[in-house]
Amino acid sequence: MSDRTPLIAGNWKLNLDPVEAAAVASALVPAVADRGDTEVALFPTALSVPAVVQAVQGSGITVGIQEIHDQPGGAFTGTNSAAMARAVGCAWALIGHSERRQLFGETDEGVGRKVTAALAAGLLPMVCLGETLDQRDAGQVEHVVTRQLAAALGTLRPDEVATLTLAYEPVWAIGTGRTASPDQAQEVHAVLRAWLRNHYPAYVADQVRVLYGGSVKPGNAAELLSCPDIDGALVGGASLKADSFAAIVHAA
Ligand code: 13P
């Protein structure tokens, strides 16, 4: 881990209704009270955001929305805007998760528009990237993740890019129990940071946090987080229970 502040984020996906989400968040507050510098963020389903915002109030734990539209409002049935997420207490917007890309038709260009929309509303974008198993087997990892990254950043100014968080989530490691090895993860994180270093002033690559996601568990978190370019974790399944998520926070 570098001198970037570690960040451990929980993506609750379509789990935990408002009552359940508030219970997990309330249990998490004392369980991570001694986390030192490490930042903690939770991404509940949009309907559970207000309950979680209330449950973590005063704890320093921050909350994000899992998905936003790229427009501030209008005839877009069934979605949420960045400004509305901000209004109910979100600090973050998750953008480009592989489940959005694979199941809901999210495109690289759509990710770029949503990053711009999030920044305009004062949300911190957390941009997910990662290759499928076929792409890895075909030797396309670097090509895929740098293409996704370039599209996500578009024409943002360096000072805007510096505020972003990236999450490298190899699709084959999500929900499969098959995590990337620390060497495999570090290799891709280093690729992403090198790309930033080649395209922006040096402070940008130094500042942007790159989280790893994909079957992070209490038992493998410390080793992953000890890699120089891994600045934290985006945790799915193991974030749904306060004790396992707290153990990952303490591994940071
Ligand atoms: P799992 O930790 O369940 O593999 O999910 C990872 C993920 O998709 C986080 O966004």
Boltz pocket constraint, residues with backbone or C-beta under 6 A from the ligand:
constraints:
  - pocket:
      binder: B
      contacts: [[A, 11], [A, 97], [A, 169], [A, 173], [A, 174], [A, 175], [A, 176], [A, 177], [A, 213], [A, 214], [A, 215], [A, 216], [A, 234], [A, 235], [A, 236], [A, 237], [A, 238]]
      max_distance: 6.0
